[in-house]
Amino acid sequence: MKEKEFITVIKQVLKSKYIGDDCAHLKDIGIVVSQDNLVENIHFSMDYTDAYKLGYKSAMVNISDIAASGAKPVYLSVGLSLPPNTDEKFIKEFYEGMQNADKSIDIIGGDITGSKNILVSVTAIGKCLNRKISSRKNAKPGDKIIVSGNHGSSAAGLRDLFRGHKNNLTNIHLMPEAQVEFSEKISTNIKRDYAMMDTSDGLMDALEQISQSSQVLMSIDFDKIPYDKSIEKYEDFKDLILYGGEDYQLVACVPEDFRINGYYEIGRVEKGLGIKIDNRTIKNFDNKLFNHFKE
C-alpha cells in the first residue's frame, strides 16, 4: 500500500475539510498548521549526517510546508525520540541546528521520549495575515507554471553521499533551504486563488498532485526546468530532475500576467488531466516516486 492510498482512507474516515494540502488552513484563527516526521534509516542516516545538520534539516522541511501554503512561518514544536545512548552533545547540536535554520522562527516546545532509532516529529505553524493562502485545487487552464529554482540537486547529492563524496550537492541534500522569500513574493502580491506546492517528493509528484486536485493538464517544457549542470555526470540525470525528491523548491500555478522577480517559467496549465512533457503524456510513473512503505 502507498502513502496516497492511506491518505484516501483517512479522508474517508474523518471527512475533514482540512485534509488535502500539506498545511491545514484554519481560517477562523488565521493560521496554517503542518506536521512532518523524519525517521532514521528511512529519511536520513547518521552515517552521513550529524546532529546539527539533522536539526537544521528537520526545521527546514517543515518551514518549506508553511512556505508552500503562502503563509509566514512563525512557530515550531518538536517531538524527539532518541536511543538510550544519546548524549547531551547531540541534544545541544540538534537544537542549535534547528534554531539556526531560521532565527526569526520560535521553537516553542515539544516532547522527548526514548526509542530504538531517532525519530523527529515537527509541527509547524504559519501566520496568514495579509497573505493569500494557496491550495492544490486552485490551478486553472491558462495559468503559467513557475518554479523557484533547481531540481535534481538533492537526489544527486544523496547518490554522492552513498559514494563517500562531499561537495555542494551533498550540502544541498543535508542542509536544504526553504523558499520563504519566493513564497512571500507570491502570497503578498497575487490577487486570485492559486496553486502552490513544494517539491519535497519530487517535481513530478507535485505536478501530479496539483493536476489531480485541480483536474487540469500540466504541460511542461523540460528544457525550461532549471538544474545544476554538474548532475549531468549521472546518465539518468533527467530522471533526477523530474523524480528526485528533497529539493524543497516551490512550484506554483499563477495567472499569465502575474509578475514577480526570481522565477523560472516551465509550462502552462491546460484543459485535460495529467502531465505532458514536451507534448508527450507521461503515465505510470508511480514506481519512480519515493514510497515510504516500499519493502
C-alpha positions as CSV (number, residue, x, y, z in Angstrom):
1,M,0.0,0.0,0.0
2,K,1.2,3.5,-0.7
3,E,1.0,6.8,1.2
4,K,-1.6,8.3,-1.1
5,E,-3.9,5.3,-0.6
6,F,-3.5,5.7,3.2
7,I,-4.4,9.3,2.9
8,T,-7.5,8.4,0.9
9,V,-8.7,6.1,3.7
10,I,-8.0,8.8,6.3
11,K,-10.1,11.3,4.3
12,Q,-12.9,8.8,4.0
13,V,-12.9,8.1,7.8
14,L,-12.5,11.7,9.0
15,K,-14.4,13.6,6.3
16,S,-12.3,16.6,7.2
17,K,-12.3,19.7,5.0
18,Y,-8.8,20.4,6.2
19,I,-7.1,17.3,4.7
20,G,-5.7,17.7,1.1
21,D,-2.8,20.2,1.2
22,D,0.4,19.9,3.1
23,C,-0.9,22.6,5.5
24,A,-4.3,22.8,7.2
25,H,-5.6,26.3,6.7
26,L,-7.5,27.3,9.9
27,K,-9.2,30.4,8.6
28,D,-11.1,31.1,11.8
29,I,-7.9,31.7,13.7
30,G,-5.7,32.9,10.8
31,I,-3.1,30.2,10.8
32,V,-1.8,27.2,8.8
33,V,-0.5,24.1,10.6
34,S,1.6,21.2,9.2
35,Q,3.4,18.2,10.6
36,D,6.3,16.1,9.3
37,N,8.2,13.1,10.6
38,L,11.8,12.2,9.8
39,V,12.7,8.6,10.6
40,E,16.3,7.3,11.0
41,N,17.3,4.9,8.2
42,I,14.3,6.0,6.1
43,H,14.7,9.7,5.7
44,F,18.2,10.1,7.0
45,S,21.2,8.1,8.3
46,M,23.7,9.2,11.0
47,D,26.4,7.6,8.8
48,Y,26.4,10.7,6.6
49,T,24.8,13.5,8.7
50,D,25.3,14.8,12.2
51,A,23.1,16.2,15.0
52,Y,23.5,19.9,13.8
53,K,22.6,19.1,10.2
54,L,19.7,16.9,11.2
55,G,18.3,19.6,13.4
56,Y,18.7,22.2,10.6
57,K,17.0,19.9,8.0
58,S,14.2,19.0,10.4
59,A,13.3,22.6,10.7
60,M,13.7,23.5,7.0
61,V,11.5,20.7,5.7
62,N,8.7,21.9,7.9
63,I,9.3,25.6,7.2
64,S,9.0,24.5,3.5
65,D,5.5,23.2,4.0
66,I,4.5,26.6,5.5
67,A,6.1,28.4,2.6
68,A,4.2,26.2,0.2
69,S,1.0,27.5,1.6
70,G,2.0,31.1,1.2
71,A,1.9,31.8,5.0
72,K,4.6,33.3,7.1
73,P,6.4,30.6,9.3
74,V,6.4,31.6,12.9
75,Y,6.5,28.6,15.3
76,L,7.9,25.1,15.5
77,S,7.1,22.4,18.1
78,V,9.5,19.4,18.2
79,G,8.9,15.8,19.2
80,L,12.2,13.9,19.5
81,S,12.5,10.2,20.1
82,L,16.1,9.1,20.9
83,P,18.1,5.9,21.7
84,P,19.2,5.4,25.3
85,N,22.9,6.1,24.5
86,T,22.2,9.6,23.2
87,D,24.3,12.3,25.0
88,E,23.8,15.9,25.8
89,K,26.1,17.0,23.0
90,F,23.7,15.5,20.4
91,I,20.8,17.5,22.0
92,K,22.7,20.7,22.1
93,E,23.9,20.5,18.5
94,F,20.5,19.3,17.2
95,Y,18.6,22.3,18.7
96,E,21.4,24.7,17.5
97,G,20.8,23.4,14.0
98,M,17.1,23.9,14.3
99,Q,17.5,27.4,15.7
100,N,19.9,28.5,13.0
101,A,17.7,27.3,10.2
102,D,15.7,30.4,10.6
103,K,16.2,32.6,13.7
104,S,13.0,34.5,13.1
105,I,11.0,31.4,14.0
106,D,10.4,30.4,17.6
107,I,10.8,26.8,18.8
108,I,8.0,26.7,21.4
109,G,8.4,23.3,23.0
110,G,7.6,19.7,22.2
111,D,8.3,16.3,23.7
112,I,11.3,13.9,24.2
113,T,10.9,10.1,24.5
114,G,13.1,7.0,24.3
115,S,13.2,5.0,21.1
116,K,15.3,2.3,19.3
117,N,16.0,4.7,16.5
118,I,15.9,8.5,16.1
119,L,12.5,10.0,15.2
120,V,11.9,13.7,14.7
121,S,8.4,14.9,14.5
122,V,7.9,18.6,14.0
123,T,4.7,20.7,14.0
124,A,5.0,24.0,12.1
125,I,2.6,27.0,12.4
126,G,2.3,29.8,9.9
127,K,0.6,33.2,10.1
128,C,-1.8,34.1,7.3
129,L,-2.2,37.9,7.9
130,N,-2.0,39.9,4.7
131,R,-1.3,36.8,2.6
132,K,-3.3,34.8,0.1
133,I,-3.1,31.1,1.0
134,S,-2.6,28.5,-1.7
135,S,-4.3,25.2,-2.4
136,R,-3.5,22.4,-4.8
137,K,-7.1,22.6,-6.2
138,N,-6.7,26.2,-7.5
139,A,-4.8,25.7,-10.8
140,K,-6.7,26.9,-13.8
141,P,-6.3,26.4,-17.6
142,G,-4.3,29.4,-18.9
143,D,-2.1,29.7,-15.8
144,K,1.7,29.6,-16.2
145,I,3.6,27.1,-14.2
146,I,6.6,28.5,-12.4
147,V,9.3,27.1,-10.1
148,S,11.7,28.8,-7.6
149,G,15.0,27.0,-8.5
150,N,17.0,23.9,-9.4
151,H,15.7,20.4,-9.4
152,G,17.7,17.1,-9.1
153,S,20.4,18.5,-6.9
154,S,19.4,16.9,-3.7
155,A,18.9,13.4,-5.3
156,A,22.3,13.7,-7.0
157,G,23.8,14.8,-3.6
158,L,22.3,11.7,-1.9
159,R,24.0,9.5,-4.5
160,D,27.3,11.3,-3.9
161,L,26.9,10.7,-0.2
162,F,26.4,7.0,-0.8
163,R,29.7,7.0,-2.8
164,G,31.5,8.8,0.0
165,H,31.8,12.2,-1.7
166,K,31.3,15.6,-0.1
167,N,30.5,18.6,-2.3
168,N,28.0,21.3,-3.0
169,L,25.3,18.8,-4.0
170,T,25.7,16.8,-0.8
171,N,25.4,20.0,1.2
172,I,22.2,20.8,-0.6
173,H,20.8,17.4,0.4
174,L,21.9,17.6,4.0
175,M,21.0,21.3,4.6
176,P,18.2,22.4,2.2
177,E,16.8,25.9,2.0
178,A,13.0,26.5,2.2
179,Q,11.9,29.1,-0.3
180,V,10.4,31.5,2.1
181,E,11.1,34.7,0.2
182,F,9.7,33.3,-3.1
183,S,6.5,32.3,-1.2
184,E,6.1,35.7,0.3
185,K,6.5,37.4,-3.1
186,I,3.6,35.4,-4.4
187,S,1.2,35.4,-1.5
188,T,1.5,39.1,-0.7
189,N,1.1,40.2,-4.3
190,I,-1.3,37.8,-6.0
191,K,-5.0,38.7,-6.1
192,R,-6.5,35.5,-7.4
193,D,-6.6,32.0,-5.9
194,Y,-3.6,30.0,-7.0
195,A,-2.0,26.6,-6.5
196,M,1.5,26.0,-4.9
197,M,3.4,23.1,-3.5
198,D,7.0,22.3,-2.5
199,T,8.9,19.6,-4.4
200,S,9.9,17.6,-1.3
201,D,8.7,14.4,-3.0
202,G,9.9,15.4,-6.5
203,L,8.8,17.8,-9.2
204,M,6.6,15.2,-10.9
205,D,4.9,14.3,-7.7
206,A,4.0,18.0,-7.1
207,L,2.7,18.4,-10.7
208,E,0.7,15.2,-10.4
209,Q,-0.8,16.3,-7.0
210,I,-1.9,19.7,-8.5
211,S,-3.2,18.1,-11.6
212,Q,-5.4,15.6,-9.8
213,S,-6.7,18.2,-7.2
214,S,-7.4,20.8,-9.8
215,Q,-8.5,18.4,-12.6
216,V,-6.2,20.0,-15.1
217,L,-3.4,19.1,-17.5
218,M,0.1,20.3,-16.6
219,S,2.1,20.9,-19.9
220,I,5.8,21.2,-19.2
221,D,8.8,22.2,-21.4
222,F,11.6,20.0,-20.0
223,D,14.4,22.3,-21.3
224,K,13.0,25.2,-19.2
225,I,13.3,23.3,-15.9
226,P,16.4,24.7,-14.1
227,Y,19.1,22.4,-12.8
228,D,22.7,22.3,-11.8
229,K,24.8,21.2,-14.8
230,S,27.0,19.1,-12.5
231,I,24.3,16.5,-12.1
232,E,24.8,15.6,-15.8
233,K,27.6,13.2,-14.5
234,Y,24.7,10.8,-13.9
235,E,23.3,9.2,-17.1
236,D,19.8,9.3,-15.7
237,F,20.1,13.0,-14.6
238,K,16.8,13.8,-16.3
239,D,15.0,11.3,-14.0
240,L,16.8,13.0,-11.1
241,I,15.3,16.3,-12.2
242,L,11.8,15.0,-12.6
243,Y,11.5,12.4,-9.9
244,G,14.3,13.2,-7.4
245,G,13.0,14.5,-4.1
246,E,14.1,16.8,-1.3
247,D,14.9,19.9,-3.4
248,Y,12.3,21.8,-1.4
249,Q,11.8,24.2,-4.3
250,L,8.3,25.6,-4.9
251,V,6.1,25.0,-8.0
252,A,3.2,27.4,-8.5
253,C,0.3,27.9,-11.0
254,V,-0.4,31.6,-11.3
255,P,-2.2,33.9,-13.8
256,E,-0.2,34.5,-17.0
257,D,0.0,38.3,-16.3
258,F,1.3,37.8,-12.7
259,R,4.9,39.1,-12.4
260,I,7.5,38.8,-9.6
261,N,11.3,38.6,-9.7
262,G,13.2,35.4,-9.5
263,Y,11.2,32.6,-11.0
264,Y,11.5,30.1,-13.9
265,E,8.5,29.5,-16.1
266,I,8.4,25.8,-17.1
267,G,5.0,25.4,-18.7
268,R,1.3,26.0,-18.9
269,V,-1.9,24.7,-17.3
270,E,-4.3,23.3,-19.9
271,K,-7.7,21.7,-20.1
272,G,-7.5,17.9,-19.5
273,L,-5.8,15.8,-16.8
274,G,-2.3,14.6,-16.1
275,I,1.2,15.6,-17.1
276,K,2.5,16.3,-20.5
277,I,6.3,16.9,-21.1
278,D,7.4,18.2,-24.5
279,N,4.0,17.2,-25.9
280,R,4.3,13.6,-24.6
281,T,1.8,12.4,-22.0
282,I,3.6,10.8,-19.0
283,K,1.8,7.8,-17.5
284,N,2.5,5.1,-14.9
285,F,5.4,6.8,-13.1
286,D,4.4,6.0,-9.5
287,N,7.2,3.4,-9.3
288,K,9.8,6.2,-9.8
289,L,8.5,8.3,-6.9
290,F,9.6,7.8,-3.3
291,N,7.4,5.4,-1.4
292,H,7.7,5.4,2.4
293,F,6.1,1.9,2.6
294,K,8.2,0.1,0.0
295,E,9.7,-3.1,1.4
